[in-house]
């Protein structure tokens, strides 16, 4: 053995061939894997074994090594010859461990952010639904034209804010891989009528007429996710009006 052997394993050169000392110095969790490697070579299944093991130094320091064991046979005498090489990979292992910890911390922080967004979206959405419900109830009472317009504006603003809240919730769901797409049957003509109704006020303010051609609906009943299609169509209509 060379001096590097003692530096890596902490085993003095005089004990280099003492298997008992070797076993006592190797990390207990790695010993069974080392024994399996040697058994594989002894049985003739392999002529070379390679693995990574830890050695426990008396000072408490742990040294990781890449361990390579190769067996040769002297053709002339038939004697067994073994060559063992060890490379210090402690720094690489520590870097990999630091990277893993950083990755786990980043994932935990990202998950915490997503959970916070989801929680806040739920907390805000509940009172928003209450506001929208009250606006709808007031709209059913006797009101003059101006009051109805004011309530209609408030309702649309509340609906727009609710869409934003739902977008935040969807974003948080996407990040944690929990977003699901619904497949429900809905009336396409009624769906577009409601879209036109919601955007009509904005179009009128621009001096535009927003109309729906009902003759184009060959298949009124379709299956899909009406909520997300509403999000897309509201964006398209809103941009077109702008």
Secondary structure as UniProt FT lines:
FT   HELIX           3..9
FT   HELIX           13..15
FT   TURN            16..17
FT   HELIX           19..25
FT   HELIX           28..42
FT   TURN            43..44
FT   STRAND          48..56
FT   TURN            58..59
FT   STRAND          62..73
FT   TURN            75..77
FT   STRAND          80..88
FT   HELIX           90..139
FT   HELIX           145..175
FT   TURN            176..177
FT   STRAND          184..187
FT   HELIX           188..205
FT   TURN            206..207
FT   HELIX           214..216
FT   STRAND          221..224
FT   HELIX           226..241
//
